[in-house]
């Protein structure tokens, strides 16, 4: 019975890990992809605008 108690934790972790991977793969793309892409693009645009609006080397 020691072998059963030794095998249960890795098997349980493997099942949960496979479930996590399946969930991640299924959530990629689809109808939510455009919304996620737009959010990322907006974040990049804000970061670029903040970088350009920051102090320039010529201002120092």
C-alpha positions in Angstrom: 0.0 0.0 0.0 3.0 2.3 0.3 3.2 2.5 -3.5 -0.4 3.8 -3.7 0.3 6.6 -1.2 3.5 7.4 -3.1 1.7 7.6 -6.4 -1.4 9.6 -5.5 0.1 13.1 -5.0 2.0 13.1 -8.4 -1.1 11.7 -10.2 -3.4 14.3 -8.6 -0.9 17.1 -9.5 -0.7 15.8 -13.1 -4.5 15.8 -13.4 -4.8 19.4 -12.2 -1.9 20.5 -14.4 -3.5 19.0 -17.5 -6.7 20.7 -16.5 -4.9 24.0 -16.2 -3.2 23.6 -19.6 -6.5 22.7 -21.3 -8.2 25.7 -19.7 -5.5 28.1 -20.9 -5.5 26.7 -24.4 -9.3 26.9 -24.6 -9.3 30.5 -23.4 -7.0 31.6 -26.2 -8.5 33.1 -29.3 -12.2 33.0 -29.9 -14.5 36.0 -29.3 -12.4 37.3 -26.4 -9.2 37.5 -28.5 -10.1 40.9 -30.1 -10.9 42.4 -26.7 -7.7 41.1 -25.1 -5.7 42.3 -28.1 -7.3 45.8 -27.8 -6.5 46.0 -24.1 -2.8 45.1 -24.7 -2.6 47.6 -27.6 -4.0 50.3 -25.4 -1.6 49.5 -22.6 1.3 49.7 -25.1 0.0 53.0 -26.4 -0.2 54.5 -22.9 3.3 53.3 -22.0 4.7 54.7 -25.3 2.9 58.0 -24.7 4.2 58.2 -21.1 7.7 57.4 -22.3 7.6 60.2 -24.9 6.1 62.7 -22.5 8.7 62.0 -19.9 11.8 64.2 -19.4 14.0 64.2 -22.4 17.8 64.3 -22.3 17.8 67.8 -23.8 15.5 69.0 -21.0 18.0 68.1 -18.3 
